[in-house]
Amino acid sequence: MKERSHRTPERVDWANVELPETWADRMTRHPLSALINMLRHPFRKRRKIVLPEDLPGRDRIPKYALLEFHHLPNGNYSDRVSRGYITGFERSMLGAMPWLRGRIAEDLADHDVVLDIGSGGGKTVNHLRSKGHSEVWGLEPSPYLLRHACRDYPEDRFVQGVMEDIPFGSEYFDAVSVSFVLHEMPPHYIRKGLAEIWRVLKPGGRLLVGEPSPAHYRSGLLEAIQRWGWRGLYFRTLSRKLHEPYIRAWHGMDFAAALEAQGFKVLTVDEGMPVKYWVIEKTDAAENPAPSPP
Ligand SMILES: C[S@@+](CC[C@H](N)C(=O)[O-])C[C@H]1O[C@@H](n2cnc3c(N)ncnc32)[C@H](O)[C@@H]1O
C-alpha cells in the first residue's frame, strides 16, 4: 500500500492564462451569429473537438473527451460556449444541481479536506468552502472551464487533471465528490478513476456521487408523466435527445460491482429523479486492504 503523502500539484493562475480561440469561439463572436449558430448546430453533422496546438495543458486532456456532446460546438473546449454552458447546464437541471450540492455539503459536514472531481464552473467547490470546509480543491480537464471557475471564484483552488490520474499524494483527502461526471466517461476509465479515488482518500474517507438517474431514462413516456408529471416528461426527453456519447454505457455499467471490486462500501443509494445519489466509504485499510484495480 502507498504511504500517506502531502503532495499537492503546482498551482497555475488559470484566471490569467492566455487561451487560444477555437472554431466555436469564432462562430459565436457576434451575439446574432452566436444565436443563429447555436440554434442550427444540433441539426448539423457533429464535428470533432479540435484542441488548438498551443493550448496550455493540452497533453492532460484525454482522447475520449474529444467527442462532441450536449450538441455543444467543441464541447467544453472554447471560451464562449463553455461560459454559456455553465449557466445553461444549471438552468436546464431545474434546481437539481443546488439540491445536489446541498446534499453533498450535508453529507460531508465532518470532512475537511475535499476534492471535487470534474469541477466545471466551480460551483460545488465554492459551495463547500462557503459551508466551512477548510481545504477544497476542484479538478477539471478543460482549461477554459478552469479559467471561468478561477475568475468567478478567485479564492477557491482549481487544478487541471482527470479522475483517472489525480495529481495529489496518497491518502490526502477526507472526502471526494463527483457530480455529473461519470456519465461523460467510458466505463474502463471510470474503473481506473475509482482506483485513483481509493488511493487519494484516507481510510474511512467518503466518496459522494450524483449522476443522471436511470429512473426517467428507462421509463416509458406515460410512466414518466404519471410518476413525475411534466418534470418527468422533460427529463426523460432531455436524457434521450441530448447527445451524450457515453450515456448508454453509463446506464449499462454495474457501478455497484465496480465500487465493490475496488473495496468501497456503499452506505446509501437514493435513486431519485433526475439524480441518483450514492454515499460511499473507503473501508478501513487495515480491515480491507486495497485491492488491485480490476
Ligand atoms: C456536466 S459537467 C458537471 C460540472 C460540475 N461537476 C457541476 O456539477 O456543475 C461534467 C464535467 O466533468 C468534466 N470531466 C469530464 N471527464 C472528466 C474526467 N475524466 N475527470 C475529471 N473531470 C472530467 C468535464 O470537463 C465537465 O466539466
The ligand as a Gaussian input file, in Angstrom:
#p B3LYP/6-31G(d) Opt

LIG

0 1
 C      -21.733000      18.011000     -16.683000
 S      -20.249000      18.802000     -16.187000
 C      -20.520000      18.895000     -14.423000
 C      -19.754000      20.015000     -13.785000
 C      -19.856000      20.103000     -12.264000
 N      -19.478000      18.867000     -11.601000
 C      -21.225000      20.520000     -11.813000
 O      -21.846000      19.726000     -11.112000
 O      -21.640000      21.636000     -12.140000
 C      -19.043000      17.499000     -16.319000
 C      -17.629000      17.946000     -16.063000
 O      -16.781000      16.807000     -15.945000
 C      -15.550000      17.089000     -16.575000
 N      -14.900000      15.805000     -16.901000
 C      -15.117000      15.017000     -17.969000
 N      -14.309000      13.926000     -17.914000
 C      -13.581000      14.035000     -16.771000
 C      -12.565000      13.230000     -16.145000
 N      -12.152000      12.105000     -16.688000
 N      -12.036000      13.649000     -14.985000
 C      -12.456000      14.815000     -14.414000
 N      -13.402000      15.618000     -14.966000
 C      -13.955000      15.230000     -16.124000
 C      -15.954000      17.931000     -17.767000
 O      -14.867000      18.659000     -18.305000
 C      -17.046000      18.806000     -17.167000
 O      -16.555000      19.968000     -16.598000

